[in-house]
Amino acid sequence: MVRISWSAGHGLNTPGKRTPDGLREWEFNSAVVVEAIRLLEQYQDVLQLRLDDPTGQRDVPLQERSNRSNSWNADVHIDVHANAFGNGGWNAVQGIETFVYTTRPPRDVALATNVQKRLIANTRRPDRGVKAENFHMLRETRAVSILVECGFMTNQEEATLLKSEAYRKLCAQSIVEGLIETYNLKLKEEDFVLERAIVINSFADFPVAELLANFVKAPIYTRRVAQSGKVAKELLVVGGNAEGLLADRITLLAGRNRFETAARVQEFIG
Ligand SMILES: [Zn+2]
């Protein structure tokens, strides 16, 4: 099990944390966190916790965020941000960088390196590398902890990207790819469901159901088994009714008696 705490940096209304043309940094950070959590829900043995206020109204204090990550026993902490340079106007500084704590813990560097590599490969933004910084969320969390800066709000080209849904998804996807690689995460296995199956109501209908089975190349289930769960996406029901059966599509081949039912099946086979 990998326990991952996520923090979208700041809050919606945190002063200063915005592009010169008004995008709030938290809007970007939050969209990336939401998408990353959604993507990782498809993987086995992952538990996730979000530390910022999902409405953005409260800029949750850093101490509160790191305390929650620690008391929840996170194995991994990811802090998502967009960068800024200068005094709030546009400038040419650009690119993506990922931070670890100043002591450069090797496990943190390994994760940061994988995430940074995926971010650069996917976004093709300039690579500013993995760096060390004495940030609260890196210093005070006991988890393997990284902070990603996904582009500069003060760079006009990157500000445009930070506003786009596609770029946000790409950043989330990249962070998730780095996690998958580092922790060898595996997709959840979907329950096995057949494309098509035949259901018989009584063994009186078996001979004609067998003709149908040979024709459509699908197995025959008794009603009792078919009612125990979803056995196939499509059910061809020979005799009886469709009550209590689970499928995306049900074709009822039934008459008032087994001769009529047989006629319906013959008609279906053509
Ligand atoms: Zn930030």
Residues whose N, C-alpha, C, O or C-beta is under 5 A from the ligand:
A	BS01	ZN	G9 H81 A82
